[in-house]
Amino acid sequence: MKTRLIFFSLIILLASCEDIIDIELNNMEPKLVIEGVITDSDNQCTIKLSKTTDYFNPQTNPAVSDAVITLTDNEGKTVNLIEIEPGIYSEESVHNQALINYTLSVLSEGNEYKAKATIPQKVNIDSLTCKYNPESILYEVGYVVTCHFSDPTGVDNFYRLKTYNINDSTKARSSEDIYSDDIFNGNKVELAWSSEVYQQSDTVIVELYTLDPQTYEYYKTLFPISGGDEMTPITTPANPNTNISNGALGYFGAYTISRDTIIIKGAQ
């Protein structure tokens, strides 16, 4: 009986020693988010404007309307983007060309934001192959698709891989697979799609993105906090690198896209 009394007395003593720590966390002011890319795949540029929501009270990002957006290249050509729906601005007469420097200007709510990007020289897919893998630590049972291409000599290149299974739209997914050519500059390259396996009769589209260096840096710092999504909809304690001036979040990216298709036919 004495032992039980001592035990309960200790519990009461420990409970009375607990301090309740009340930490005040400051709300983050909404910031302008600018999302847009320019590629070699069409003569179009689309920019999305929105505001962040608070990290501790996430909501749908409110669209930002009535901005003035222009795109100017280093040859002196300027186009004005038109708001086609709330927060979405687009123009279909852009002269998209590799190695041309583009400057994006956004005037919103009395503030001006600028960003620069250059469409890199395109690197094409040479071929696609697949290999059957039994279940392992890295993969489920199925076929792993590998992209083959030649990395140009003497140029710093940055890449991203995406794949789409057209037989199953649920398997089209964003990819966190980005690469610098530091270790394979100027060589033949084989990049395996590390996040998904496919099955016999699947038709797989592979996209090889050649990224502008700033786009690569943005993705590299974004994906650890977004899980592969192109954007994070909330103001986070650590925001990804951006090439946009004046405190805006997001990015104005540039890349080329090479596409190829493979049908998984059986054991290889």
Residue frames relative to the residue before (quaternion, step in Angstrom):
aa qw qx qy qz dx dy dz
M 1.0000 0.0000 0.0000 0.0000 0.00 0.00 0.00
K 0.6409 0.5328 -0.3133 0.4552 3.56 1.03 -0.87
T 0.6354 0.5382 -0.3203 0.4516 3.57 1.02 -0.85
R 0.6531 0.5133 -0.3136 0.4599 3.60 0.97 -0.87
L 0.6414 0.5246 -0.3290 0.4530 3.57 0.98 -0.79
I 0.6372 0.5180 -0.3212 0.4718 3.56 1.00 -0.83
F 0.6468 0.5399 -0.3144 0.4374 3.59 0.96 -0.91
F 0.6973 0.4564 -0.2737 0.4801 3.59 0.85 -0.98
S 0.6102 0.5490 -0.3524 0.4496 3.59 1.09 -0.64
L 0.6341 0.5278 -0.3189 0.4666 3.57 1.06 -0.79
I 0.6357 0.5287 -0.3309 0.4548 3.59 0.98 -0.85
I 0.6639 0.4993 -0.3046 0.4660 3.58 0.92 -0.92
L 0.6474 0.5302 -0.3141 0.4485 3.59 1.00 -0.87
L 0.6726 0.4948 -0.2946 0.4648 3.58 0.92 -0.93
A 0.6440 0.5238 -0.3220 0.4553 3.58 0.97 -0.85
S 0.6794 0.4932 -0.2978 0.4545 3.59 0.98 -0.84
C 0.6525 0.5203 -0.3161 0.4512 3.61 1.22 -0.40
E 0.5288 0.6367 -0.4219 0.3702 3.61 1.21 -0.22
D 0.2166 -0.7509 0.6117 0.1227 3.55 -0.98 0.93
I 0.3265 -0.7139 0.5837 0.2073 3.54 -1.01 0.84
I 0.1560 -0.8017 0.5749 0.0491 3.57 -0.53 1.22
D 0.1230 -0.7960 0.5921 0.0248 3.54 -0.60 1.16
I 0.1087 -0.8159 0.5673 0.0256 3.57 -0.32 1.27
E 0.2596 -0.7536 0.5841 0.1533 3.55 -0.79 0.99
L 0.1166 -0.7878 0.6039 0.0331 3.55 -0.73 1.11
N 0.3860 -0.7471 0.4965 0.2153 3.54 -0.66 1.13
N 0.4269 -0.6624 0.5487 0.2791 3.54 -1.06 0.75
M 0.3938 -0.7114 0.5356 0.2280 3.54 -1.13 0.72
E 0.4527 -0.6701 0.5151 0.2839 3.55 -0.95 0.87
P 0.5420 -0.6169 0.4486 0.3528 3.61 -0.99 0.75
K 0.1429 -0.7789 0.6069 0.0672 3.56 -1.07 0.80
L 0.5415 -0.5963 0.4797 0.3478 3.52 -1.23 0.52
V 0.1396 -0.7651 0.6252 0.0657 3.54 -1.01 0.91
I 0.1048 -0.7844 0.6112 0.0165 3.56 -0.78 1.11
E 0.0012 -0.7962 0.6036 -0.0413 3.59 -0.67 1.11
G 0.3451 0.7399 -0.5322 0.2241 3.56 -0.77 0.96
V 0.0967 -0.7750 0.6215 0.0617 3.52 -1.23 0.53
I 0.1648 -0.7269 0.6509 0.1443 3.48 -1.35 0.35
T 0.0481 -0.8227 0.5654 -0.0349 3.58 -0.75 1.05
D 0.5759 -0.5853 0.4464 0.3556 3.54 -1.35 0.07
S 0.5490 0.6792 -0.3723 0.3142 3.60 1.25 -0.18
D 0.7959 0.0204 -0.0260 0.6045 3.62 1.20 -0.31
N 0.4917 -0.6339 0.4997 0.3268 3.57 -1.30 0.10
Q 0.4927 0.6502 -0.4075 0.4104 3.52 0.87 1.01
C 0.0520 -0.7551 0.6505 0.0635 3.53 -1.26 0.52
T 0.0403 -0.7921 0.6089 -0.0109 3.57 -0.84 1.01
I 0.0912 -0.7906 0.6055 0.0055 3.54 -0.89 1.04
K 0.1685 -0.7696 0.6097 0.0873 3.56 -1.00 0.88
L 0.1144 -0.7842 0.6081 0.0468 3.56 -0.93 0.98
S 0.1350 0.7727 -0.6111 0.1066 3.56 -0.96 0.90
K 0.3984 -0.6691 0.5561 0.2902 3.55 -1.34 -0.06
T 0.5011 -0.6318 0.4933 0.3262 3.56 -1.12 0.64
T 0.3025 -0.6876 0.6153 0.2390 3.51 -1.35 0.29
D 0.6532 -0.5411 0.3577 0.3907 3.55 -1.23 0.40
Y 0.5852 -0.6083 0.4207 0.3326 3.57 -1.06 0.82
F 0.7500 0.3825 -0.2035 0.4998 3.59 1.03 -0.79
N 0.7599 0.2366 -0.1722 0.5805 3.58 1.28 0.07
P 0.0002 -0.8565 0.5162 -0.0039 3.61 0.70 1.07
Q 0.0164 0.7645 -0.6429 0.0444 3.52 -1.07 0.91
T 0.6738 -0.4278 0.3748 0.4717 3.53 -1.31 -0.17
N 0.4922 -0.6725 0.4620 0.3034 3.58 -0.90 0.90
P 0.3608 -0.7280 0.5306 0.2416 3.62 -0.72 0.94
A 0.4536 -0.6840 0.5057 0.2660 3.57 -0.97 0.91
V 0.2750 -0.7412 0.5906 0.1620 3.56 -1.21 0.61
S 0.1225 -0.8151 0.5660 0.0183 3.56 -0.56 1.22
D 0.7950 0.3788 -0.2465 0.4047 3.52 -1.47 0.00
A 0.3978 0.6856 -0.5096 0.3348 3.60 1.05 0.69
V 0.3196 -0.6965 0.6015 0.2258 3.55 -1.31 0.39
I 0.0034 -0.8231 0.5640 -0.0663 3.57 -0.49 1.23
T 0.0051 -0.7883 0.6147 -0.0238 3.57 -0.89 0.99
L 0.1760 -0.7521 0.6273 0.0990 3.53 -1.26 0.58
T 0.0345 -0.8092 0.5850 -0.0410 3.57 -0.67 1.15
D 0.2177 -0.7651 0.5868 0.1511 3.59 -0.96 0.82
N 0.6463 -0.5625 0.3548 0.3741 3.56 -1.28 0.31
E 0.5795 0.5287 -0.3933 0.4795 3.58 1.29 0.24
G 0.6032 -0.6161 0.3264 0.3874 3.57 1.32 0.16
K 0.5134 0.6362 -0.4298 0.3833 3.59 1.23 0.13
T 0.0718 -0.8019 0.5931 -0.0053 3.56 -0.88 1.03
V 0.0507 -0.7711 0.6340 0.0289 3.57 -1.03 0.84
N 0.3295 -0.7210 0.5780 0.1937 3.55 -1.21 0.63
L 0.3090 -0.7500 0.5555 0.1832 3.58 -0.84 0.95
I 0.2918 -0.7678 0.5573 0.1214 3.53 -0.99 0.98
E 0.4333 -0.6818 0.5203 0.2770 3.59 -1.01 0.81
I 0.1619 -0.8292 0.5324 0.0514 3.58 -0.41 1.27
E 0.7501 -0.0522 -0.0110 0.6592 3.55 1.34 -0.28
P 0.7184 -0.4633 0.2536 0.4528 3.62 -1.11 0.43
G 0.8533 0.1150 -0.1224 0.4936 3.54 -0.69 1.17
I 0.6778 0.4427 -0.2896 0.5107 3.62 1.25 -0.08
Y 0.0466 -0.8002 0.5969 -0.0360 3.56 -0.69 1.17
S 0.0472 0.8265 -0.5542 0.0872 3.58 -0.82 0.95
E 0.0154 -0.7568 0.6527 0.0310 3.51 -1.37 0.40
E 0.2496 -0.8118 0.5197 0.0928 3.56 -0.86 1.02
S 0.6499 0.4940 -0.3438 0.4641 3.62 1.15 0.39
V 0.3134 0.7557 -0.5072 0.2709 3.55 1.12 0.74
H 0.3562 -0.7207 0.5549 0.2140 3.58 -1.02 0.84
N 0.0487 -0.8339 0.5497 -0.0131 3.57 0.16 1.32
Q 0.1622 0.7934 -0.5611 0.1717 3.56 -0.59 1.16
A 0.5457 -0.6263 0.4499 0.3279 3.57 -1.04 0.79
L 0.8468 0.1961 -0.1889 0.4569 3.52 -1.25 0.78
I 0.5142 0.5716 -0.4511 0.4532 3.58 1.22 0.49
N 0.3455 -0.7365 0.5465 0.1989 3.58 -0.97 0.91
Y 0.1243 -0.7980 0.5888 0.0326 3.57 -0.88 1.00
T 0.1507 -0.7673 0.6182 0.0800 3.54 -1.09 0.83
L 0.1882 -0.7725 0.6014 0.0787 3.54 -0.78 1.11
S 0.0612 -0.7835 0.6180 0.0198 3.56 -0.93 0.95
V 0.0529 -0.7920 0.6081 -0.0138 3.57 -0.83 1.06
L 0.0791 -0.7750 0.6267 0.0217 3.57 -0.74 1.10
S 0.1583 0.7967 -0.5567 0.1743 3.56 -0.45 1.26
E 0.8596 -0.0238 -0.0241 0.5098 3.54 -0.93 1.02
G 0.7397 -0.4458 0.2144 0.4562 3.56 0.98 0.93
N 0.6790 0.4471 -0.2910 0.5044 3.60 1.27 0.01
E 0.2549 -0.7637 0.5744 0.1481 3.57 -1.10 0.71
Y 0.0974 -0.7787 0.6196 0.0130 3.53 -1.01 0.95
K 0.0693 -0.8086 0.5840 0.0179 3.58 -0.96 0.85
A 0.0072 0.7722 -0.6353 0.0053 3.53 -1.26 0.56
K 0.2099 -0.7675 0.5940 0.1182 3.56 -1.17 0.61
A 0.0523 0.7800 -0.6220 0.0436 3.55 -1.17 0.66
T 0.1702 -0.7690 0.6098 0.0885 3.54 -1.23 0.58
I 0.3847 -0.6937 0.5524 0.2560 3.58 -0.83 0.95
P 0.3374 -0.7680 0.5009 0.2131 3.64 -0.57 1.05
Q 0.6297 -0.4911 0.4218 0.4293 3.54 -1.34 0.11
K 0.4777 -0.7147 0.4383 0.2625 3.54 -0.83 1.01
V 0.1520 -0.7347 0.6538 0.0985 3.55 -1.15 0.79
N 0.2587 -0.8106 0.5141 0.1084 3.57 -0.62 1.16
I 0.5172 -0.5935 0.5190 0.3330 3.53 -1.25 0.53
D 0.3309 -0.7370 0.5556 0.1965 3.58 -0.91 0.91
S 0.7726 -0.1978 0.1695 0.5789 3.58 0.90 -0.92
L 0.2734 -0.7168 0.6109 0.1955 3.52 -1.40 0.21
T 0.0328 -0.7731 0.6326 0.0322 3.57 -1.11 0.69
C 0.1780 -0.7646 0.6018 0.1469 3.55 -1.28 0.22
K 0.1266 -0.7805 0.6105 0.0462 3.54 -1.18 0.61
Y 0.4144 -0.7091 0.5166 0.2421 3.53 -0.94 0.94
N 0.0703 -0.7910 0.6075 0.0186 3.54 -0.92 0.96
P 0.3796 -0.6749 0.5747 0.2650 3.57 -0.95 0.83
E 0.6826 -0.4742 0.3385 0.4411 3.57 -1.22 0.26
S 0.0732 0.7888 -0.6031 0.0933 3.54 -0.94 0.95
I 0.7180 -0.4017 0.3199 0.4698 3.55 -1.30 -0.11
L 0.7269 0.4517 -0.2395 0.4585 3.59 1.01 -0.84
Y 0.8300 0.1645 -0.0286 0.5321 3.60 0.92 -0.88
E 0.4499 -0.5839 0.5855 0.3374 3.49 -1.38 0.29
V 0.6510 -0.4724 0.3865 0.4513 3.58 -1.31 0.01
G 0.5156 0.6311 -0.4629 0.3487 3.59 -0.80 0.96
Y 0.6275 -0.5482 0.4167 0.3633 3.52 -1.35 -0.23
V 0.2383 -0.7476 0.6077 0.1226 3.54 -0.97 0.97
V 0.2776 -0.7718 0.5548 0.1397 3.57 -0.81 1.05
T 0.1359 -0.7869 0.6001 0.0467 3.55 -1.00 0.93
C 0.2645 -0.7531 0.5894 0.1246 3.55 -1.01 0.97
H 0.1506 -0.7905 0.5916 0.0504 3.58 -0.86 1.04
F 0.1833 0.7685 -0.5995 0.1282 3.58 -0.92 0.91
S 0.4301 -0.6794 0.5340 0.2615 3.57 -1.33 0.26
D 0.2886 -0.7647 0.5536 0.1596 3.56 -0.64 1.13
P 0.4690 -0.6971 0.4580 0.2906 3.64 -0.75 0.98
T 0.4785 -0.6747 0.4925 0.2708 3.56 -1.12 0.76
G 0.8557 0.2257 -0.1403 0.4441 3.54 -1.15 0.69
V 0.6640 0.4353 -0.3024 0.5275 3.59 1.26 0.27
D 0.3725 -0.7021 0.5562 0.2427 3.58 -0.96 0.84
N 0.0114 -0.8176 0.5739 -0.0452 3.55 -0.55 1.20
F 0.1537 -0.7691 0.6179 0.0561 3.51 -1.24 0.66
Y 0.1215 -0.8359 0.5351 -0.0128 3.55 -0.83 1.02
R 0.0748 -0.7408 0.6617 0.0883 3.47 -1.41 0.35
L 0.2279 -0.7661 0.5869 0.1293 3.58 -1.09 0.76
K 0.0106 0.7502 -0.6609 -0.0164 3.53 -1.19 0.74
T 0.0666 -0.7829 0.6150 0.0663 3.56 -1.15 0.57
Y 0.1349 -0.7720 0.6186 0.0560 3.53 -1.24 0.63
N 0.2323 -0.7404 0.6159 0.1358 3.55 -0.89 0.97
I 0.2521 -0.8186 0.4918 0.1565 3.61 -0.19 1.20
N 0.5893 0.5548 -0.3740 0.4528 3.60 1.27 -0.12
D 0.7818 0.1507 -0.0671 0.6013 3.57 1.25 -0.34
S 0.2692 -0.8146 0.4924 0.1468 3.57 -0.05 1.31
T 0.5767 0.5956 -0.3874 0.4032 3.59 1.15 -0.41
K 0.6803 0.4866 -0.2931 0.4631 3.59 1.20 -0.35
A 0.4696 0.6032 -0.4782 0.4323 3.59 1.25 0.22
R 0.1213 0.8294 -0.5251 0.1469 3.55 -0.44 1.15
S 0.5562 -0.5725 0.4760 0.3692 3.53 -1.28 0.41
S 0.2878 -0.7745 0.5468 0.1352 3.51 -1.12 0.71
E 0.2868 -0.7310 0.5927 0.1791 3.52 -1.11 0.78
D 0.4957 0.6790 -0.4170 0.3453 3.59 1.27 0.05
I 0.1684 0.7600 -0.6085 0.1541 3.56 -0.31 1.29
Y 0.1455 -0.8168 0.5582 0.0063 3.55 -1.06 0.78
S 0.2172 -0.6942 0.6649 0.1694 3.50 -1.29 0.60
D 0.4375 -0.7156 0.4729 0.2698 3.61 -1.03 0.67
D 0.2087 0.8205 -0.5095 0.1539 3.61 1.19 0.46
I 0.7882 0.3397 -0.1737 0.4829 3.57 0.88 -0.91
F 0.7844 0.2784 -0.1843 0.5228 3.64 1.19 -0.12
N 0.2072 0.8193 -0.5132 0.1498 3.59 1.18 0.49
G 0.8503 0.1561 -0.1386 0.4831 3.54 -0.87 1.05
N 0.6435 0.5348 -0.3157 0.4474 3.60 1.24 0.15
K 0.5888 -0.4970 0.4808 0.4185 3.52 -1.40 0.04
V 0.1530 -0.8224 0.5472 0.0282 3.56 -0.83 1.00
E 0.0891 -0.7559 0.6459 0.0593 3.54 -1.17 0.74
L 0.0094 -0.8006 0.5982 -0.0330 3.57 -0.55 1.17
A 0.2235 -0.7808 0.5734 0.1077 3.56 -0.67 1.14
W 0.4564 -0.6534 0.5301 0.2893 3.54 -1.10 0.79
S 0.2069 -0.8681 0.4453 0.0734 3.54 -0.13 1.33
S 0.6993 0.5117 -0.2712 0.4190 3.60 1.20 -0.25
E 0.7933 0.2319 -0.1019 0.5536 3.60 1.20 -0.11
V 0.1580 -0.7369 0.6417 0.1423 3.55 -1.21 0.54
Y 0.2656 -0.7596 0.5784 0.1336 3.55 -1.25 0.54
Q 0.3714 -0.7332 0.5361 0.1928 3.51 -1.30 0.41
Q 0.7077 -0.4574 0.3264 0.4283 3.53 -1.31 0.34
S 0.8041 0.2356 -0.2541 0.4831 3.56 -1.05 1.03
D 0.4668 0.6447 -0.4697 0.3818 3.62 1.21 0.03
T 0.2220 -0.7300 0.6294 0.1472 3.56 -1.16 0.72
V 0.0924 -0.8358 0.5406 -0.0252 3.55 -0.47 1.27
I 0.1859 -0.7485 0.6286 0.1004 3.55 -0.88 1.02
V 0.1275 -0.7833 0.6065 0.0486 3.57 -0.88 1.00
E 0.1178 -0.7747 0.6190 0.0534 3.54 -0.98 0.91
L 0.1480 -0.7570 0.6327 0.0688 3.55 -0.92 1.02
Y 0.1568 -0.7871 0.5939 0.0565 3.56 -0.58 1.19
T 0.1662 -0.7236 0.6580 0.1259 3.57 -1.00 0.86
L 0.2097 -0.8509 0.4789 0.0515 3.54 -0.37 1.31
D 0.5026 -0.5651 0.5702 0.3209 3.49 -1.29 0.59
P 0.6019 -0.6076 0.3573 0.3753 3.69 -0.90 0.82
Q 0.6685 0.5016 -0.3165 0.4487 3.61 0.96 -0.79
T 0.6109 0.5352 -0.3444 0.4709 3.57 1.14 -0.64
Y 0.6238 0.5345 -0.3250 0.4685 3.57 1.03 -0.79
E 0.6708 0.4960 -0.3012 0.4618 3.60 0.89 -0.92
Y 0.6245 0.5351 -0.3374 0.4580 3.57 1.06 -0.74
Y 0.6780 0.4859 -0.2931 0.4671 3.59 0.83 -1.00
K 0.6471 0.5535 -0.3247 0.4116 3.57 0.95 -0.91
T 0.7375 0.3782 -0.2309 0.5097 3.58 1.04 -0.71
L 0.6193 0.5593 -0.3417 0.4323 3.60 1.22 -0.39
F 0.6925 0.5475 -0.3091 0.3537 3.57 0.70 -1.10
P 0.6223 0.5437 -0.3760 0.4193 3.67 0.93 -0.60
I 0.7558 0.3495 -0.2164 0.5096 3.62 1.14 -0.50
S 0.7315 0.4139 -0.2414 0.4850 3.61 1.24 -0.22
G 0.4219 -0.7313 0.4521 0.2878 3.59 1.24 -0.17
G 0.7456 -0.3966 0.2205 0.4881 3.60 1.11 0.60
D 0.5096 0.6325 -0.4341 0.3897 3.59 1.23 -0.12
E 0.5860 -0.6065 0.4156 0.3405 3.55 -1.19 0.64
M 0.7957 0.0882 -0.0264 0.5987 3.57 1.11 -0.66
T 0.2779 -0.6962 0.6186 0.2354 3.54 -1.30 0.34
P 0.3963 -0.7897 0.4206 0.2058 3.60 -0.59 1.12
I 0.7278 0.3930 -0.2391 0.5085 3.60 1.21 -0.10
T 0.5302 -0.5715 0.5039 0.3719 3.54 -1.27 0.33
T 0.1437 -0.8172 0.5564 0.0444 3.56 -0.55 1.17
P 0.6586 -0.5069 0.3585 0.4251 3.61 -1.21 0.34
A 0.7742 0.1226 -0.0874 0.6147 3.61 1.15 -0.58
N 0.1766 -0.8100 0.5534 0.0802 3.56 -0.46 1.18
P 0.5642 -0.6198 0.4207 0.3471 3.59 -1.10 0.63
N 0.6419 -0.5014 0.4071 0.4132 3.54 -1.29 0.37
T 0.0657 -0.7928 0.6052 0.0308 3.55 -1.11 0.66
N 0.3399 -0.7244 0.5569 0.2226 3.57 -1.19 0.50
I 0.5291 0.6306 -0.3956 0.4073 3.58 1.29 0.28
S 0.4149 -0.7391 0.4851 0.2151 3.56 -0.89 0.99
N 0.8135 0.3772 -0.2165 0.3860 3.51 -1.47 -0.04
G 0.7119 -0.5307 0.2587 0.3804 3.57 1.05 0.77
A 0.4685 0.6603 -0.4638 0.3598 3.60 1.21 0.15
L 0.3639 -0.6975 0.5688 0.2399 3.56 -1.27 0.43
G 0.5890 0.5789 -0.4288 0.3663 3.55 -1.32 0.16
Y 0.2993 -0.7455 0.5610 0.1998 3.54 -1.20 -0.50
F 0.2260 -0.6880 0.6634 0.1884 3.49 -1.37 0.40
G 0.0750 -0.8634 0.4987 -0.0172 3.53 -0.08 1.33
A 0.1311 -0.7639 0.6249 0.0935 3.52 -1.33 0.26
Y 0.2068 0.7707 -0.5863 0.1393 3.56 -0.96 0.86
T 0.3497 -0.6701 0.5995 0.2633 3.51 -1.39 0.18
I 0.2222 -0.7743 0.5801 0.1209 3.57 -1.22 0.49
S 0.0709 -0.7516 0.6551 0.0302 3.55 -0.92 1.02
R 0.1108 -0.8180 0.5641 0.0215 3.61 -0.82 1.03
D 0.0571 0.7605 -0.6465 0.0221 3.51 -1.22 0.62
T 0.2786 -0.7671 0.5624 0.1327 3.57 -1.26 0.46
I 0.0412 -0.7779 0.6265 0.0267 3.55 -1.09 0.74
I 0.2360 -0.7403 0.6125 0.1449 3.57 -1.09 0.80
I 0.3584 -0.7369 0.5302 0.2180 3.58 -0.71 1.07
K 0.1275 -0.8578 0.4975 0.0188 3.56 -0.29 1.30
G 0.7534 -0.3227 0.2317 0.5239 3.58 1.10 -0.41
A 0.7952 -0.3040 0.2095 0.4811 3.55 -1.30 -0.20
Q 0.0224 0.7882 -0.6126 0.0542 3.56 -0.93 1.00
